[in-house]
């Protein structure tokens, strides 16, 4: 495990020094700080719009950071030829890939943690509602699992896809898995759907990661909306994410092991 930990630590340092990631993080924090200007609305509208705005900014910026952080990770090592130095040491390829992924997820956790702190302070200081700010942490936890899953998809594809193609492909998978998953699932369960369409919908909904299950904004924005047994819901979502991450990393390791570098 020592090589994996060492590579992960180095990856965190590299991520923190990358200007593009810092710029994305800066813009996200700036937008979160500007959010209290929504006070021109009525009290209920302000609370609802502010909560939705904050959650949307954190989720969107985290997705951009996760994709940007991972799509160039392996290609940059090959381009700079640093991978040859690392692999010439007693480091297996799978250890290198796992270390890179863990480093990326750790850097993502740091950046998302900073945004979470800013948003909690925002509700506590500007709106005197610490309970509301703290309640958002459950959404951030789900977002973190979602982004860890997204990062595993990106780093898997980076073993055999060019960075630019990977960026749009991973982004497309995220959009379909977030916005289109419910459509495919409902189409598959509809008894009136054509057999060919149901088969296609079943394949798509089975293969693509279900990012939509981590979107828990509705109960936080609209208190009338509730999730039955939220503890079991969260456990199932986390277990699904861990399982899918393992699958993506195994595929990535197999592809990376055959890749000529």
N, C-alpha and C positions, 0 to 999 in steps of 0.2 A: 504493500500500500504506500510505501514511502515515495516511489516515483510518481504515483497518482497525485498524492498530496502536494508534492513539490511542483508539478506541472499546474495544478489547480491554483496554487498561490501565485505563481508567475503569471497565470492568465488573468487573475483578479487585478494584479498590478498593471498589466497591459491595458485592460479594459478601462480602468480608472484614468489612465493617461490619454486615452483616445479622445481627441477634441470633439469629434462628431457626436459621441455619446454624451459628453458633458454639455454640449450645446442643446441637445434634445432634452436632457434633464433640466437645464436652466430654463428653457422655454416652458416646460411642464410646471416647474415650481413657480415661475412668474405668473402663469395663468391661474394657478391655485391661489396666489396672493391677490390677484385682481378680482377673484370671484366675489368677495364681499360687496363689491360695487353693485351687485344685483339687488341691493337694499331698496331700490326705487319701486320694487314690486310690493304687493301686499304681504302680510306676515306669512300666511300659508303658502302663497305662491313663491315667496322668497325661499322658504325652507325646502320646498319641493324642487324648485329649479336649481338651487344651490347644491343640494345633495346629488341630483342627477348630473350637474355640470362637473362636480368634483370627481365623482365616480367615473364619468366618461373620460375626463382628462387623464386620470391615473391609468385606466385600462388602455386607452389608445397610445399614450406615450410609452407604457410598459411593453406593448406589442411591438412598437417601432424599435425600441431599444433591444428587445429580445432577438428580433430578426437581424437588425444591423450588427449586433454583437456576434452572432454565430455564423452568418453566411460567409464572412470573409476570414473566419478563424483558421481553418485548415489551409485554404488557398494562400493566405499570406505567409504561413509557415513554409509552404513549398516555394513560393516566389522568393522569399528572403533566404531560402536554403538553410534556415535554422533547423528544419526538421531532420536534416541529415546528421547534424551534430548530436541532436537528442537521441535519434534512433541508433546511432553508433555506440551509445552507452547501453548498459543493461536495462533497457526500457522496451517493453513490448508495444506493438502498435495499439492493442486494445487499451493498454494503460495510458498511452498518449491521448487517445480519443476520450476515454472516461475522464481523465484529468482536465482536458480542455472543456468538457461539458460541465463538470462540477465547478470549475473556475468561472465559467460564464454564468451559471445559475447563482453562484455566490455574489458575483458582481451585480447581477440583476436584483438579488435580494437587498443589497446595500442601497441601490438606487430607489427601489420601490419602498424600502423602509424610510428613506428620507422624505419621499412624497407623502407617505402615511403620517409621519410626524407633523409635517406642515399642515396637512388637512385636519388633523385632530386639534392642533393648536388654533387653527382658523375657526373651527366651531366653538372651541372653548373660550378663546380670547375675544373674538369679534361678536359672537352670538351668545356667550355665556351658556352654552349647551354642551358640556363635556360628555354627557351621556350619549348624545347623538354622534359626536366625533368618535368616541370609543366604539360605538356600535358599528361604525364603518370598517373597523379592523377585520371583522369576519369576512366582509367582501374582499378586502385586500388579500386575505389568506387564500381565498378561492382564486383570485386573480393570479396570485403567485404560482399556484399549481397549474393554472391555465398557461401562463407564460413559460413555465418549466417544460410543459408538454410542447408548446410551440417551439422552444429552443431545441428540443430533441428532434423535432421534425426537420428544422433547418440544418442542424449539424449532420443529420443522417444524409440529407440531400447534398450537402457540401462535399461528400466523399465521391460523388460522381456527376455533379452538375456544376456548371460555371456560376460564379457568384451572382452576376446580374440576373441570370435566369432563375437562380435559387431564390433571390430576393422577391421577385414577382410570383414565383410558384408557391413559395411558403406563404406569402401574403394572400394569394388566392385561396389556398387551402384553409387559411384562418378565416377568411370571409365566408367561404362556403360552410365551414364547420360551425361558424357562429350564427350566420343569418339563414343559411339554407338547410341546416340539419333538420329543423322542425318540419319544413316542407317535405323533405324526402321521407322522413319518418311517418308523417301523416298520410302521405301518398301511398306508402307501402302498406299501411294498416287499413286503407280505404278498400272495402270489398268491391266497390264499383270501378276501381282502377284497372286498366288493361294489364294483362298478364306480363307482357313485355316491359311495360313501364314499371310495374311492381318489382319485377326482377332487377331492373336497372337501379331503381330506388333502393332496394335492399342491399345491392352490392355497394353502392355509394355510401349509404348510411352505415354499413358494416366496416368499410375500409377507412373512410375518413374519420379523423378524431372528432369527437363530439365536444367542441369548445363551448357550445351553448349551455351545457349543464353547469358551467361555472359562472354564468351571468345571474347573479342573485340581487340585481339592483331593485327589482320591483318591490319586494317586501320592505326595503329600506326607504324607497321613495314614496311608496303608497302603503301606509300601515295597514290598510284594509286587506291587502294581499298577503297571504301567509303561505309558508311551506310546511306541509304536514311532516312531522318528525324531522326537524332540521338537522338533528345530530346524525341520524342514519343517512340523510341525504348527503351531508358533508363527507361522511366516512366512505360512502359508495363512490362519490366523485373523486376523492383522493385515491382510493384503491384503483379506480379506472385509470386515473392519470399515471399512477406509478406503473401499472401494467403496460400501458401504451408507451410510456417512456422507455421501459425495458425492451419492448419490441423494436422501437426505433433505434436504440443504441446497439442492439444485437445486429440488426440489418446494417447499420453504419459500420460496425466493426468488421463484418464479413466483407463489405464492399471496400473498406479501407485496407484490409489485409491483402486484397487482390490488386489494389491500385499501385501503379508504378510511380514512385516518387524519387 
